[in-house]
Amino acid sequence: MSIPELNSAFDVQDFLANYWQKKPLYIPQLIPGFKDPISPEELAGLAMEADCESRLLEGTEPDSWKLSQGPFTESRFTELPDDGWTLLVQAVDQWNEPVFDLKQLFRFLPQWRIEDVMVSFAANGAGVGPHFDYYDVFLVQGSGERNWQIGPKYSSKSKLKNCSGLSILEEFEAVADYTLQAGDALYVPPQYAHWGKSQQRSLCYSIGCRAPSAAEILEGYSDFMIDRCEPEDRYTDPLTQMPKRRGEIDTQSVSNSFRKLVETIDNEENYYRWFGQFATRPKIQNSISGPEQPYTETELLADLTGGAVIAINPSSRFSFLELKPGGKTLFFVDGESIDLAPQLSWFAHSLCKAPEISKQDIKKITQTPESLAYILRLLNQGSLISY
């Protein structure tokens, strides 16, 4: 299968300036000549795997909907009716290379922001009801047709129906209506309601973005800093006189404690390091594993000079952050960080710019002992693959 391409008429700069996180956009033929990178049968096969997150929604109206969690058995699918059900499988890009290639089309966004590709197969008349997400999503239509109604912006205070675990809006009023065919796409910013209904058997590819909540950031960074606190790093105060009133907590003590907390967390490099590790944490951790027989440096050099291709594991996430121009680079791979000296910043750039390392960069890597050692490490932990 040929790798798809975005329509040359799609103006990325106009999209980012006028639509991104601002308002929905219908994009006809975003991917001209689009062909499904996965079949309904292959999707059902993934939904039978224990490591794959999948859901099955039966029914056509909110009061009759029934939600089931995978993995499913083959007999479960053979028992389904012809109409009125939807199969949704998360992170298909991590299991299917053509779907991974589809995700690469959206690299005009910051790489760390792209979460995964959820693929849904819907029988005639099926849909998941009016709902909203807290993240941006691109809905790319595959085979068949799906009608989408777009509503206004909602919030956490909006009333929801209790539909077997589904967060369905109690009230929904469409302000726009589109019927998508193969290659068409719909961009929906956070909190805008949308409701898709399949006009016939259809496949849809949802490219979702990461949008960590303030609570997730606070919890993650605090855990990161707790691990770095020394036992002797404790509250102290210069007590100079007896308390005037028993049981009182004086404001100065509270202020001392608060200053101690601020001093502990007020470290930009620590926060940058945590954020990069957090942003590159794999969605499915156990999908990354090294080869049964680890590479040696001699074997790696022989493979590279022999023309081997080095590529990023589809389940892996790579990013980098330069602390200051010409300074140290923090290179993030699958939730871990590597400190790169300024003269090695090119190494992080070369591994992040494309799914495969270019031949030019491979040549440079073989001539640089430090970068060769990093490639060996990443191959043996499974973040990179060789073929």
Buried (B, 14 or more C-beta within 10 A) or exposed (E): EEEBEBBEEBEEEEBEEEBBEEBBBBBBBBBBEBEBBBEBEBBBBBBBBEEBBBBBBBBBEBEEBEBBEBBBEEEBBEEBEEBBBBBBBBBBBBBBBBBBBBBBBBEEBEBBBBBBBBBBBBBBBBBBBBBBBEBBBBBBBBBBBBBBBBBEEBEEEBEBBEBBEBBBBEEBEBEBEBEBBBBBBBBBBBBBBBBBBBBEBBBBBBBBBBBBEEEEBEEBBEEBBEEEEEEEEEEEEEEEEEEEEEEEEEEEBEEBBEEBEEEBEEEEEBBBBBBBBBBBBBBBEEBBEBEEEEBEEEBBBEBBEEEEEBBBBBBBBBBBBBBEEEEBBBBBBBBBBBEBEBEBBBBBEBBBBEBBBEEEBBEBBBEBEEBBEBBBBBBBBBBBBBE
